[in-house]
């Protein structure tokens, strides 16, 4: 990567972080008044949208900050950056295809909603696609990335069995029953795997581009 490209990449990382972090804070502020602080905080982090945007915000911030602190270096590993790209892409796609018609936010909630589901995904994917080095991902990474949605699904069903609350209607066991909810979760896992393989293929293709002078 040339010095100029690296500088542009770092600048774009700052932009991604500067959009993602305030959006996450705004969304938390909007729900913090809906119950006790502990319960609201657990509920906040029980949405995949929040987790994927948080991962993006951390990855972008680590790139913008630099430094050799171990957590920052881990967040700059191509596999972690690829996981963030996959998760935020699924967030945008599922929201657009399945969830956007189920509610109609207004005011500050509309700003948080559009930012977390559209603006941040587009910014991060542009950064990942155009401004980061490629060519190091492996096909097995698509399988490794499945731990993220599988842990989320496990947490969702365990928490839902305790408090009878689910973050998304297609996972609502109380309304759909376990067979349908589990089938929907499996379909999302398939989407993760297919898109993950696509991201690895894209990384390999981008890695074969002629080196910059």
N, C-alpha and C positions, 0 to 999 in steps of 0.2 A: 504494500500500500504506500503510495507516494505521500510526502509530507503534506501536500495540499489536501489530498483526499482524507488523510487522518484528521486534519484540522476541521474540515467540513463535517466529518463524522462526529467528532467531539461536540461541535456546535449543535448538530442535529440531536445528539443525545441530550444535551441541555434542554432543547425545546421539548423533547418527549417527556423528560422528567418534570419540566415546568408546567406541563399540561396535566400529567397523570397525578402528581402529588396533590395539587389543589382540588382536583376533581374527587379524589378519594376523601380528602378532608371535608369537602362540601357534602358528599353523600353521608358521611358519618354524622356531621352536624345536623343534617335533615332528619335522621332517625333517632338521634340521641335523646330526644324528648318523648319518645314513645313508650318508655318503660324504665326500669331500674338500669343503672349504668352497666352492671355486669351482664344482665340478660341481653341488653341491646348490643353490647360489644360482641358477645358470642353470636348473636343473630347476624350482625354486620359481617363477620368473618365466615359465615356459613353460606354466603353467596359466591358462586364461582366467578361472577363478574368482578367482585372485589379481589379475590385471590389472584386472578389472572392480571388485573391491572396493577396490583401490588407487586407482582413478580416483574412486570414490565418496568414499573417505576424504580425498583431496586436495580435491575440490570442497566437501565439508562443512567441512573445516578452513579453506579460504579464506573461506567465508561467515562462519564463527565468528570468524576473526581480523580481517577487514576489511583496511584498508590499501590503498595505491596501488601497491605493488610490482607490476610488470608481470605476472609469472606468476600472482599472486593475482587480478589483474583478469581475466586470460584465463580462469581457472577459474570465474569468476562470470558469464561470458558465457552467455546462455540456450542457445545451441547446444551448448556444452560440458556444461552441466547436463542438457540433453536427451539427449546421447550417454551420459552416465553412467546416466541413468534407463533408457535402452534396453538398455545392456550388462548392468546388474544385473538387469533383468527377464528377459533371455535366460538369464542364469546360473541364476536360480531356476527358470525353466520347464524348461530342458533337464535340470537336475539332478533335478527332481521327476518329469518324464515319462520320462527315459531312464536316468539314472545311479544313482538312490537304491537300486535293488534289487541293484546289482552289488557293493556292499560294506556292511559293518556295523560302523562305528567304535564304539569304546568309550572311556570315560574322557575325558581331555583332548581326544583326537581327536574325540570325539562333540561336545564343546562347540564346538571350532573349526569342525567340519563344519556343524552346525546354525546357527551364527552367520553364517558366510560365505554359506551357501546360502539361508537363510530369514530370519533376524532382520535382517541388514543390508539385503537387498532390500526387505523390507516397510517398514522405517523410512525408507529413502531415498525410496521411491515415495510414501509418505504425505507426506513433506516436500515432494517435487516437486509432487505433485498439489494439496495443500491450502494450502501456505504460501509458495509462490514465485509471483512475477508471471508472467503468461502473455500470449500473443498476438503474439509476435515471431517464432516459428519459421516457416519456409517449406517448401513441399513438397520443394524440392531438398535440404533438409537430410537427408531420409531417404536420399538417394543419397550425400551427403557422408559420412554416418555409416558407410557400408559399408567405408571404408578401414580401420577398426579391425579387424573380423573378417577382412578379406582379408589384411592384414598378419600377423595371428595365424596364419591358415591357411598362408601362405607360410612363416613361421618354423617352424611345426609340421612341415611336410613336408620342409623342408631339414634341420632338425635331426634329424628321424627317419631320414632317409637316411644321416646321418653316425653317429649313436649307436644307431640301431635302438630308439628309445624314443618312445612317443607318449602325450600326456597323457590321452587319452580313448579308450575301446575303439572307438567308431564312426569314429575317424580312424586306427586302427591299420593301416597299409599292410601290415605283415608278416603280419597275420592275415587281413585282408580283401582285400588287393590294391588297386592304385591306382584302378581303375574304381569300386569300391564306396566307397572312402574319399573320393574326389573327389566322388562323387554325394552322400554324406552332408554333406560340406562345403558343397556347393551348396544343399542343402536348408536348412542352417543360415543361409546367406546370404539365402535367400528369406524365412526367418523374420525375420531382421533387417530386411529391406526392408518386409515387411508390418507388423510391429510398429512400425517407424520411421514409416511413414505413419500408423499409428494414433495414435502419440504426437503427431505434428504436428497431426492432426485434433483431438485432445483439447486441445492447447495453444490452437488457434484457438477452440474452443468455450469454454474457460475464459476466454480473453481477452475474450470478449463479455459476460461477467458484468457486472452493474451495478457501477459504481465505488463503493468504500466511502466513507461519509460522513466 
